[in-house]
Amino acid sequence: MSAMELPLVVFTLLSQLAIGLVLVGAIRQFAGDGPAGTGAPGLRREWLLAAGLLAAGLVASLFHLGHPGGAPRAITHLATAWLSREVLVLGLLLAAILAAALTGLGRGLVGLCAALGLGALLVQGMTYAPPSFPALHNGLPFVFFAVTAVTLGAGAAAWLAPDSRQGLIAGILTVGLAVGMVVFLVVPCVWLSGGTVMRETAQAYLASPLYWTHVVLGLALPLALVLKAGRIPALAPVLMLVGAVCGRIVFYLDTVHTAANLGGLY
């Protein structure tokens, strides 16, 4: 992984953490923590935090560009480029989050933010699913990113939410971690049954200490802690973040491109 891809690790993780906060916040809002509920002040802080994280992620993405001054042109190819659509949807999401937080978290705006958040995950998934990466030329990037959003978002929300909502958030996190365990353990095994480039991707993942750090430290251990405590221990979100960073580095470092052995024999 080149230094140019490190900003993408920061960008995708921060944006997905922000989306996760929005999605968990939307569930809480529709579960009773609305403007008149006891959780409303905490919810507003979470939404403002989500806006800040998303803005920071967008700024980090500029460092991936060879010429950051040309960033505004990234939105000029909406008809053909998923990257342009990603920029547009994330910009709309940021504006909607700020509007919702500043106007009282009305259900209409909260629902719009949740829909835009899901749309942003889908568009991000398509951005990182080109035909030149056979292992990812499918819906898997969206699944990976959705797991990251739900787990990191629930973990961050647990630090800010009142005790009355810890059970709900712990339930969301438990499902997210369990699904993540299944996805990240099964997918490389499925890749092993694919073509040459896909098999090489699986072998690279399974041989990577960072991959296993993600699975064990970022998914299995937090899941065990939550199940044992019946709530989200303060350490669990830290473990998940460290694991997510390792997993995202693997995503960029070890996913094999079709040109990896160009000119050679497989």
Backbone torsions as a table, in degrees:
resi	resn	phi	psi	omega
1	MET	NA	126.4	-180.0
2	SER	-80.9	163.3	178.5
3	ALA	-60.8	-25.5	-180.0
4	MET	-66.6	-21.0	-178.5
5	GLU	-91.0	-13.9	178.3
6	LEU	-59.5	-40.1	175.9
7	PRO	-60.3	-29.3	178.2
8	LEU	-70.1	-34.1	174.8
9	VAL	-61.1	-47.7	-180.0
10	VAL	-64.5	-46.5	-177.8
11	PHE	-60.3	-51.1	-176.3
12	THR	-67.0	-39.8	-179.3
13	LEU	-68.1	-44.1	-179.9
14	LEU	-65.9	-42.9	-179.5
15	SER	-65.6	-39.1	179.5
16	GLN	-73.2	-33.3	172.3
17	LEU	-61.6	-43.6	178.4
18	ALA	-62.5	-43.6	179.3
19	ILE	-63.7	-40.3	178.2
20	GLY	-61.8	-41.1	176.4
21	LEU	-60.5	-40.9	179.6
22	VAL	-64.8	-45.4	-177.7
23	LEU	-65.5	-44.1	177.5
24	VAL	-65.6	-40.2	177.3
25	GLY	-62.2	-37.9	178.6
26	ALA	-65.6	-42.3	177.5
27	ILE	-60.8	-44.3	178.8
28	ARG	-63.2	-41.5	-178.4
29	GLN	-62.2	-45.0	-179.2
30	PHE	-76.6	-12.5	175.7
31	ALA	-91.8	2.0	175.0
32	GLY	127.7	-8.1	179.9
33	ASP	-91.6	46.9	-179.6
34	GLY	-79.1	-170.7	-177.9
35	PRO	-54.8	-28.1	-179.5
36	ALA	-96.1	-1.3	-176.4
37	GLY	-86.4	165.9	-178.2
38	THR	-68.9	-20.3	-178.6
39	GLY	-90.5	1.8	-173.8
40	ALA	-59.3	-46.6	-179.7
41	PRO	-60.1	-43.7	178.1
42	GLY	-64.0	-39.0	178.4
43	LEU	-61.1	-41.8	-179.2
44	ARG	-62.9	-40.4	177.3
45	ARG	-61.9	-40.3	179.3
46	GLU	-63.6	-40.4	-178.5
47	TRP	-70.4	-37.6	175.8
48	LEU	-66.4	-37.7	175.3
49	LEU	-62.7	-42.6	178.5
50	ALA	-59.9	-41.7	178.3
51	ALA	-62.8	-42.3	178.8
52	GLY	-64.2	-42.1	179.0
53	LEU	-64.6	-41.8	179.8
54	LEU	-65.8	-42.0	177.5
55	ALA	-62.3	-42.7	179.0
56	ALA	-63.5	-38.3	177.9
57	GLY	-64.4	-41.5	178.4
58	LEU	-64.2	-38.8	176.6
59	VAL	-64.5	-42.7	179.7
60	ALA	-60.5	-34.8	-178.5
61	SER	-63.8	-24.5	-179.7
62	LEU	-64.5	-29.1	-177.6
63	PHE	-74.3	-7.1	174.1
64	HIS	-80.7	-18.4	-175.5
65	LEU	-83.6	141.0	174.5
66	GLY	-66.6	-31.8	179.0
67	HIS	-132.2	86.2	-177.1
68	PRO	-54.7	-28.1	179.5
69	GLY	-63.4	-18.8	178.6
70	GLY	-90.7	8.4	-177.1
71	ALA	-54.8	-39.8	-179.6
72	PRO	-57.6	-24.3	-179.3
73	ARG	-75.3	-9.2	-179.1
74	ALA	-65.1	-18.6	-176.7
75	ILE	-95.1	4.0	-172.1
76	THR	-88.2	2.4	-177.2
77	HIS	-124.2	45.8	-176.3
78	LEU	-61.3	-28.9	-176.3
79	ALA	-73.7	-22.4	-172.5
80	THR	-127.8	-20.5	-170.6
81	ALA	-116.0	125.4	176.0
82	TRP	-66.3	-27.9	177.5
83	LEU	-61.9	-42.7	178.5
84	SER	-63.3	-40.4	179.2
85	ARG	-66.9	-35.2	177.3
86	GLU	-62.3	-45.5	179.2
87	VAL	-60.8	-44.2	-178.6
88	LEU	-63.8	-49.5	-175.9
89	VAL	-65.6	-40.7	179.0
90	LEU	-67.7	-35.7	175.6
91	GLY	-64.1	-43.4	177.2
92	LEU	-64.0	-39.5	179.3
93	LEU	-63.2	-43.6	179.0
94	LEU	-60.2	-44.8	179.1
95	ALA	-63.4	-40.8	-179.1
96	ALA	-67.8	-38.9	178.3
97	ILE	-62.1	-46.5	179.7
98	LEU	-62.6	-42.7	179.7
99	ALA	-62.3	-43.0	-179.7
100	ALA	-64.4	-44.7	-177.5
101	ALA	-66.2	-38.2	-174.1
102	LEU	-84.5	-16.2	-177.7
103	THR	-109.4	6.9	172.8
104	GLY	105.1	13.4	175.7
105	LEU	56.7	48.9	174.3
106	GLY	-64.8	149.8	-173.3
107	ARG	-62.5	-33.7	179.2
108	GLY	-62.4	-48.1	-180.0
109	LEU	-69.2	-36.7	178.1
110	VAL	-62.7	-44.6	177.7
111	GLY	-62.5	-39.7	177.7
112	LEU	-62.9	-42.8	179.2
113	CYS	-62.6	-42.4	179.1
114	ALA	-62.5	-42.9	179.3
115	ALA	-64.9	-42.9	177.7
116	LEU	-65.6	-36.1	177.5
117	GLY	-62.4	-45.6	177.3
118	LEU	-64.0	-40.6	177.3
119	GLY	-62.1	-38.9	179.0
120	ALA	-64.5	-40.7	177.2
121	LEU	-63.4	-40.0	179.0
122	LEU	-64.7	-45.1	-179.2
123	VAL	-66.6	-40.8	175.3
124	GLN	-60.0	-41.6	178.8
125	GLY	-60.5	-41.2	178.9
126	MET	-69.2	-33.6	178.6
127	THR	-60.9	-35.3	-177.0
128	TYR	-104.3	29.3	179.0
129	ALA	-128.1	50.4	-179.2
130	PRO	-76.8	158.6	178.6
131	PRO	-60.6	-23.2	-178.8
132	SER	-72.4	-8.1	173.8
133	PHE	-119.4	85.5	-174.7
134	PRO	-54.8	-33.7	-178.7
135	ALA	-67.8	-23.5	-175.6
136	LEU	-112.1	-2.6	-177.4
137	HIS	-79.6	65.9	-174.6
138	ASN	-169.3	-158.4	-179.5
139	GLY	-89.8	4.6	-174.4
140	LEU	-64.4	-40.7	178.2
141	PRO	-56.6	-39.9	177.2
142	PHE	-61.6	-42.4	179.4
143	VAL	-63.7	-45.7	178.1
144	PHE	-57.7	-47.7	-175.9
145	PHE	-68.4	-35.6	179.0
146	ALA	-66.1	-41.3	176.9
147	VAL	-60.6	-44.5	178.8
148	THR	-61.1	-45.4	-178.3
149	ALA	-61.4	-47.7	-176.8
150	VAL	-65.9	-45.6	-175.9
151	THR	-69.9	-49.1	-179.9
152	LEU	-67.2	-38.2	179.5
153	GLY	-64.6	-43.8	178.6
154	ALA	-66.6	-38.8	179.2
155	GLY	-63.0	-44.2	178.7
156	ALA	-67.5	-39.6	179.8
157	ALA	-62.5	-33.4	-179.0
158	ALA	-63.5	-29.1	178.2
159	TRP	-70.8	-24.2	-171.6
160	LEU	-110.4	-20.4	-173.1
161	ALA	-78.7	154.0	176.1
162	PRO	-70.3	163.7	-178.8
163	ASP	-58.0	-30.7	-177.4
164	SER	-65.3	-18.4	-178.6
165	ARG	-110.8	2.8	-178.9
166	GLN	-64.2	-36.2	179.6
167	GLY	-64.6	-43.6	178.9
168	LEU	-61.6	-46.3	-177.6
169	ILE	-67.7	-38.5	177.3
170	ALA	-61.7	-37.4	177.4
171	GLY	-64.7	-43.3	177.4
172	ILE	-61.1	-45.2	-178.4
173	LEU	-65.4	-40.4	179.6
174	THR	-58.7	-45.4	178.6
175	VAL	-63.8	-44.8	-179.1
176	GLY	-61.4	-43.7	179.8
177	LEU	-67.6	-40.2	179.2
178	ALA	-64.0	-45.3	177.6
179	VAL	-62.7	-42.4	179.0
180	GLY	-60.3	-41.8	177.5
181	MET	-58.0	-47.1	-179.3
182	VAL	-63.4	-47.7	-176.6
183	VAL	-60.9	-51.7	-172.4
184	PHE	-76.1	-16.1	173.8
185	LEU	-89.9	-34.6	-175.3
186	VAL	-82.3	-40.3	-172.5
187	VAL	-57.1	-49.8	179.0
188	PRO	-59.9	-32.5	177.2
189	CYS	-66.4	-37.1	176.0
190	VAL	-67.5	-41.6	177.9
191	TRP	-57.7	-32.8	-179.3
192	LEU	-60.2	-22.3	-179.9
193	SER	-93.0	4.0	-177.8
194	GLY	-92.7	-161.6	-179.9
195	GLY	-71.2	-177.4	-173.3
196	THR	-59.8	-48.8	-177.5
197	VAL	-66.1	-38.8	178.7
198	MET	-65.9	-40.6	178.1
199	ARG	-64.6	-39.5	178.7
200	GLU	-64.7	-34.6	175.3
201	THR	-63.2	-46.1	179.0
202	ALA	-60.3	-45.0	-179.1
203	GLN	-63.7	-38.8	178.9
204	ALA	-66.2	-41.7	178.4
205	TYR	-62.4	-51.6	-173.3
206	LEU	-67.0	-22.9	178.4
207	ALA	-90.8	-2.6	-174.3
208	SER	-90.7	125.1	173.6
209	PRO	-61.5	-30.9	179.0
210	LEU	-66.3	-37.3	177.5
211	TYR	-61.3	-47.5	-178.0
212	TRP	-71.1	-29.1	173.1
213	THR	-63.0	-41.5	177.6
214	HIS	-61.1	-48.6	-176.1
215	VAL	-65.8	-47.0	-174.1
216	VAL	-80.3	-54.9	-174.7
217	LEU	-76.5	-36.8	-173.8
218	GLY	-90.8	-17.1	-176.7
219	LEU	-126.5	-58.4	-173.0
220	ALA	-66.0	-48.6	-177.6
221	LEU	-65.1	-46.7	176.1
222	PRO	-59.6	-38.6	178.5
223	LEU	-61.8	-43.4	178.6
224	ALA	-63.3	-40.3	-179.7
225	LEU	-65.0	-42.6	-178.9
226	VAL	-67.1	-43.3	-179.6
227	LEU	-64.7	-37.1	-180.0
228	LYS	-71.1	-41.7	-175.5
229	ALA	-85.9	-21.6	-175.9
230	GLY	75.7	6.1	176.6
231	ARG	-153.5	-176.1	-177.0
232	ILE	-97.9	107.6	176.8
233	PRO	-63.1	152.6	-176.7
234	ALA	-61.1	-27.0	-178.5
235	LEU	-75.1	-27.1	-172.9
236	ALA	-58.4	-46.2	179.0
237	PRO	-61.4	-33.0	178.2
238	VAL	-66.2	-45.1	178.1
239	LEU	-61.2	-41.8	-179.2
240	MET	-65.4	-38.1	179.8
241	LEU	-67.0	-44.9	177.6
242	VAL	-60.3	-44.8	178.7
243	GLY	-63.4	-39.9	180.0
244	ALA	-65.1	-38.4	176.7
245	VAL	-61.7	-45.9	178.5
246	CYS	-61.4	-44.5	179.8
247	GLY	-63.7	-37.6	-179.1
248	ARG	-72.3	-33.7	174.4
249	ILE	-62.6	-42.9	176.8
250	VAL	-60.2	-41.1	-179.9
251	PHE	-55.8	-44.3	-178.8
252	TYR	-84.0	-31.1	-173.3
253	LEU	-84.6	-40.4	-167.8
254	ASP	-109.5	-2.3	174.1
255	THR	-76.4	120.0	-170.3
256	VAL	-84.9	132.0	177.9
257	HIS	-86.1	150.5	-179.6
258	THR	-64.0	-19.1	179.2
259	ALA	-92.8	8.1	-174.0
260	ALA	-61.1	-34.6	-179.3
261	ASN	-116.9	34.0	-176.5
262	LEU	-59.0	127.2	-179.6
263	GLY	91.5	-9.5	179.8
264	GLY	-111.4	174.1	179.0
265	LEU	-100.9	134.9	175.8
266	TYR	-81.4	NA	NA
